Structure formats: C-alpha cells, structure tokens
C-alpha cells in the first residue's frame, strides 16, 4: 500500500490523493486527486466509463483502492496509517466509517419489505444504537423535509421513482453523515420526475451539506456546484467553478464533451 505523505487542510472534508483502481487489466482510476471543502458541492461530469462511479465507490470503500488514499474529515477511509504505511481496517471498522458517508444510488436500493418510515429507522437503530422512538421521530422530520410526510406508512412499490429517490435521500440523511455521495441520482427516473429530486438536493446545498454528485444534469451543475470536475479516461481532466469549466473550458476533451451534451 502507498505511503501517506500529505497533510489535509483544516477545511477539507473529503481528500482523495493519488487514487488508482484496476479491475483486472483495466485501469479505471489513474491517479485521481480531489479535495472537497466542508459545506460545498462538487459535481462530477464525464462520459460513461470515465471512472466517475468507481471514484464515488472508493470514497466509502465499496471499492478498495490499489494505490493512493482517501480521508474524510481528517480520518483515513478503509485503512489505518502506521509509520507512513497503510493497512486495511477490519470490516466492522469499515462499516462504522460508512455510517458517516451517505450514499444515494441511482436505483434507490430501498428495502421493499419495509415501510418508508422503517426504511429510515433501520440504520440508526441497528448501526448507531439509537432508541427506536428517537429514530422514528427523526425519520418523520426527514420525510417532511423531502416532502413525503404523508408517505410514512407506504411501501416503496407504492411510490413513483422520484418519491423513492427522495426516500433514499432521507434515509441517507438519517445517519447524519459528514458527506453525501450521489451516483447519478436522476438517471433511472422518467424526465418529469427529475426536477423533484434535484430540488431536494438543491435544498441540501443551501443548508450547507457537503456533497459529491455524479450527474449528467449540466443545468443542475451550473446552478448548484461550487466546483465542477470533468473526468475522462480515469483522470481528472479539468476542475474549477462552473463558470470556468462549463462556460470557458481550457481542455479540448472538456470542450468536446460539453459540445455533445449542451
């Protein structure tokens, strides 16, 4: 495993340092560096196969890195450091770390046999040992926050895709994570349902939630992102404020991508 060689600035919530990831002979991430400050929104754009989703999955250690390291709020993810070297944590320790990293998947991943309310209650009770009554009260507040207070007793199959994704966001928030990761949260939705999910994410941004969002929604990136990152071929090609990356990109690959999607 690689050495830990860099200090993380005090205001950086997520620090990705020199991350490499291979799947067999396929090199998916080729030395990715990324810093996300607390309270900011980073939007990652790029063509299919550019490594965006794999990068997200390394941040919460769903995928182990081959080289490099990741820290959240100054804590190494998936590893401990000893004398400059990294050693992988036990699964129980990794699971504890994941409770501080919210992840919203493109296909919702709700428990179909549980009501909407119980989908939110399960993790705080089992992972954080919260009293069930406290977890239920918190879950109701979160459902109200995402506009679904009246769906507490419904089952996922009774909801639209947009409603299911809003429940998934509320469920991620139930653990009070330090950062929220979104993997193309609107890609499985019918076009008319996209707006309701993006509106919830915009509300979270206004509230100062630290987020990393992989998406194809350029308008959303322009409106909400503090930083836009363009990835291609497993590397960060360009990163900066939306006005720079979207309106005046420096790299030819960024310009070619935007020409196709705008």
Secondary structure, DSSP 4 states (H G I P E B T S, - for coil): ------PPPTTEEEEEEEEEEEETTEEEEEEEEEEEETT-EEEEE--TTSSHHHHHHHHTTSS--SEEEEEETTEESSEEEETTEEEEPPHHHHHHHHTTEEEE-TT----TTSBHHHHHHHHHHHTT---HHHHHHHHHHHHHHTT-GGGTT-BGGGS-HHHHHHHHHHHHHTTT-SEEEEESTTTTS-HHHHHHHHHHHHHHHHTT--EEEE-S-HHHHHHH-SEEEEEETTEEEEEE-HHHHTTS--SHHHHHHHHHH-
